[in-house]
Amino acid sequence: MRNIKADIERLYDGVFSAYESVPITDDETGIVTGKRQEYLKDIPCRISYQLINENKQSRFISYKNQTVRLFTSPDVVVKEGSDISVTVSGRSEEYILSGSPAVYTSHQEILLKIKNVR
């Protein structure tokens, strides 16, 4: 019997790291701030891009409506709302607010929001 999970993992051509915001309290002032902390590093993955609509142009800005989906092992726990950094072929992209993972026996899929898109 074929191992579908292994077949899918052979398609992974990148790695990702995941970050979460950890609350830090200043001892002197009591002010709570968030610090970005890496909790996953160099996890094998694959990215899929789907352009929902062509680029749009309003009077002042242009923007695009694109779906970015991260594929990775179902054994990895990616927290909803994480910032994700993906590197494929030596090129890194930053994403924010990862969605809730759709976990299957062979893989999981996570929708990502592109950082710095107008």
C-alpha positions in Angstrom: 0.0 0.0 0.0 1.3 3.4 -0.9 2.2 5.9 1.8 0.3 9.0 0.6 1.8 11.2 3.4 5.4 10.4 2.2 4.4 11.0 -1.4 3.0 14.5 -0.5 6.0 15.3 1.6 8.3 14.7 -1.4 6.6 17.7 -3.0 7.7 20.0 -0.2 10.2 22.5 -1.8 10.5 25.1 1.0 10.7 25.6 4.7 8.7 27.8 7.1 9.1 29.3 10.6 6.2 30.3 12.8 6.1 33.2 15.3 3.6 34.1 18.0 3.3 37.2 20.2 4.2 36.6 23.8 3.1 39.1 26.5 6.0 40.7 28.4 5.3 42.8 31.5 7.6 45.7 32.3 8.5 45.3 36.1 8.8 49.0 36.6 5.7 50.3 34.8 3.5 47.2 34.7 2.8 47.8 31.0 2.3 44.7 29.0 3.7 44.5 25.5 4.0 41.8 22.9 7.3 40.2 21.9 7.5 38.2 18.7 8.9 34.7 19.5 9.7 31.9 17.1 8.2 28.6 18.1 8.7 26.6 14.9 11.8 26.7 12.7 12.7 25.3 9.2 9.7 23.0 8.9 9.4 21.5 5.4 6.4 22.9 3.4 5.0 23.8 0.0 3.1 27.0 -0.9 0.2 27.2 -3.4 -1.0 30.5 -4.9 -4.4 31.2 -6.3 -5.3 34.5 -7.8 -9.0 35.0 -7.0 -9.4 38.1 -9.1 -7.0 40.1 -11.2 -5.2 43.1 -9.7 -7.7 45.8 -8.9 -7.1 49.5 -9.1 -9.0 52.1 -7.1 -8.5 55.8 -7.4 -5.5 55.9 -5.0 -4.1 52.4 -4.6 -3.9 49.0 -6.4 -4.3 45.7 -4.6 -4.7 42.1 -5.4 -7.0 39.4 -4.0 -4.8 36.3 -3.7 -5.2 33.1 -1.7 -1.9 31.6 -0.4 -2.1 28.2 1.1 0.7 26.5 3.1 1.0 22.7 3.0 2.9 20.8 5.7 2.9 17.7 7.7 -0.2 17.0 9.9 2.2 16.3 12.8 3.2 20.0 13.1 1.1 22.2 15.3 0.7 25.7 13.8 -1.2 28.0 16.0 -4.0 30.0 14.5 -3.0 33.7 14.1 0.7 33.0 13.8 3.1 35.0 11.7 4.7 32.8 9.1 8.0 33.2 7.2 8.4 30.9 4.2 11.6 30.4 2.2 11.5 28.7 -1.2 14.4 28.6 -3.6 16.3 31.1 -1.4 13.5 33.7 -1.5 11.6 34.5 1.7 8.1 35.9 2.1 6.4 37.0 5.2 2.7 36.3 6.0 0.5 37.3 9.0 -2.6 35.9 10.7 -2.4 32.3 9.7 -5.8 30.7 9.5 -7.1 27.6 11.3 -5.4 24.5 9.9 -7.4 22.0 7.9 -5.7 18.8 9.0 -5.9 15.6 7.0 -4.2 12.2 7.6 -1.7 13.0 4.8 -1.1 16.7 5.2 -2.5 20.0 6.6 -3.4 23.2 4.8 -3.2 26.6 6.3 -4.5 29.8 4.6 -2.1 32.8 4.9 -2.4 36.5 4.6 0.3 38.3 2.7 2.1 40.9 4.8 2.5 44.4 3.4 -0.1 44.1 0.7 -2.1 47.2 -0.1 
